[in-house]
Amino acid sequence: MVINGTAAPGTVAPQSQAAKSAQGALGKDDFLKLLVAQLKNQDPLNPTDNTQFVAQLAQFSSLEGITNLNKSMEGISSSMSALQNSNAANLIGKSVKAEGSDFSYSGSPVTVGYDLTGAASSVKVSVFDAAGRLMRTIEGAAQPSGVHDSVWDGKDMNNNPSQPGSYSFTVTARDSANNAVSANTYVYGRVSGVNFDSGKANLLVDGKEISQNKLKGIYR
């Protein structure tokens, strides 16, 4: 058989690297065409060995099975995405806990959370406004590793009330040897709606859009 060059009778000439790059991976239809072409162009006096032919048929069968499996998995993935999007709508009206450090302040005290990876002798929660200005620092005492909460009363460094709007916070913790202790931050809020973007559901939590996969807790 002759493909992209000259080959001996009863054999399939290998494709060039350029041809492979242009065409991409062979599918089951391409494989079948090559197999049929090989049979048509084989030397009648030196036909393809039966063992080799059976092996090629087995390869074709495996390729077809993988192709069908991929299609089935794509269908399952689409169904799972649709189910997750449907479940997201059921979260409207519920309070949630999610990974993140951005939150909305409406005039009432705000609770934020963090997860210390180790015991800390001192913890400092810093609150910033949308422009990145430091609004308030909340000093904490020694705390063990694990999840903790901190409440910002909405006042700045001069004890004046802050304006409603978007804010963020960071957590700085150190152990007894003054080494930094890392912390994952969390925000709390109530789900008011769901936005769908490229088939994925994003929750509106107190006016902030949060990916559904960042949820860490759901409450009534």
N, C-alpha and C positions, 0 to 999 in steps of 0.2 A: 504493500500500500504506500502511496506517495502523498505526504501531507507536509507542506512547507519545505519541500526539498525532495531528495531522492532517498528511497529506502529499499532495502532488500525485500523480495517477495515474501509475504507471510508475516511481515513485521510492521509496526506502526512507528513512523519517524517521530522523534520527540520534537515538541514545539520549541521554538526559540524563546529566549527570555523576554524579548520584546513583545512577541505574540501573546505570551502569558500575561504580561502586564496590561496589554491592550484589552484582552478579552476577560480578564479576571478569572476566578475559579470556575472549573467546569461544572455544569449542572448535569442532571441525569439525562436530559435530552441530548446534550453534547456528547455525553459518554456513549449513548446508544447509537448516535450517528457514526462515531468513530468505530464502534464494534461492527456495524453493518458494512461500513466502507472497507474494513479489514477483511471481512468475508468475501466481498466482491472482488477485491484485488489480490487475494491470496493466490499462490502458485498452485494450480490444480495437481501438479506432480509432487508438490511438497506442501500439503494443506496444514493449516494450524493444528498444532498438537491438541488432542482432546482434553488433556489435563489443563493446558493453558487456557483453552476456550471455556472450560467449566469455571476456572478461577476468575476469568473476566466476567462471566455471568454472575458469579457470587459478588464481585465488586459492584456490579451494576445494581444488584438487589440490595446491597448494603447502602449504596448511595441513595436509592429511591426511598429506603426506609428512613434514612436520616432527613431527607427532604420533607417527607410526610410528617416526621416528628417535629421538625422546625415549624411547619405550618400549624400543627396542633398546639405547640407551645405559644405561638403568636396569638392564637385564638384564646387560649387560657389567660394570657397576659392582658388581652383586651377586656376580657370578662372581669378579671380581678380589678383592673383600673376603674371599670364602670361601677363595680360594687363598692370600691373605696370612695368614689365620688358620691355615690348615693348615701353612704354612711356619713360622709362629711356634712351633708345637709341636716342630719339628725343631731348634730352638735350645736346647732343654732340655739342660743338661749342658755347654754351651759357654761360653767366656769372651767377654765383649763389652765394647765401649767405647761410651758413650752420653753425650749432652749432659746436663749437670746438675751440681749441687754437693753433693747429699745422698748420704751413704754410711753403711754400717753398719760398726762396729768390733767385732771379735770377740776381740781380744787379740793379733792378729798385725799387723805393720806394714802400712800401707795406702798404695797408690800412687794418686795423683790426677794429672790432666793438665790442661793449659791450652794455648791457642793464642794467641800474642801477635800482634797486628795490625801491630806494628812492632818495631824493635830497642829493647831496654831496657838501661839501664845498671844498674838495680837491680830485683829482683823479690822480693816478699814474699808468702808463702802463709800465711794465717791459718786456724786450725782452731777451730771452735766446737762446743760441746755442744748438746744438744737444747733447752736453756734459753737459748741465745744467748750463753753465757759463753765468753770467749776462753780456749782451752786451750793453744795453742802457736802461736808464730810462727816460720816457717822462712824465713830470709833467703837470697836467692840472688844470685849475681854477675851480671855483664852477660851478656845472652843475645840472640841474633838473633831476628828474627820467625819464627813457625812454632810447631810443636807441641813441648811439653816436658813432662816428668814430674817429680813431687816425691814424696818418701816421708815419711810421718809414722810415727814409731816407736811411737806410742800413748802417749807421755809428755806431761805437762803442763808448764807454765812452770817448775815446781820440780823437774822431772825425776822426778816420781812417775807410776806407771802409771795410765792412765785406765780407767774402768769400761767394759765392753762396752755398746754401745748405738748410738743414732743420732747422727750428727755431720754437719757441713757445713764447707765451706771457701770462702774468697774469695781472689782474686789481685789484688795491687796492684803495678803496674809503672810505672816512669818512665824517660824517655829521658835523654840527656846534658844536655838543656836543662831538666830537671826537669818536663817535661810528662807528663801521664798517658798511659799506653799501655793501651788496652783489651785485654781477654783473654776468650776464651770458655772455659768450664770443662767438664771431662769427668770421668766416673767410670768405674771398671773393676769388673768382677765376673763371677760365674758365674750363668747362668740356671738357676733351680731350678723354675720353673713358669710357667704362662701363665693370665692372667685375661681373660675376655671381657666387655666392657662396651659395650652398644649396638652390637654387631656388630664392635667394634674389639678388637684383641688388645693387652693390656698385659703386659709381661714382669716376672717377679719376679726381680730381680737382687740377690743377697745380702740378701733380705728387703725390698728396696725395689721399689715398682711403677713401671715406666718404660714410657712409650709406645713402641711399636715404631718409630714414625717418628723417634725421637730416636737411633736406633742410628747409630754412626759407624764401627764396625768389629766383625768377628766373628772369633774365634780358636778354635782347637781346645782 
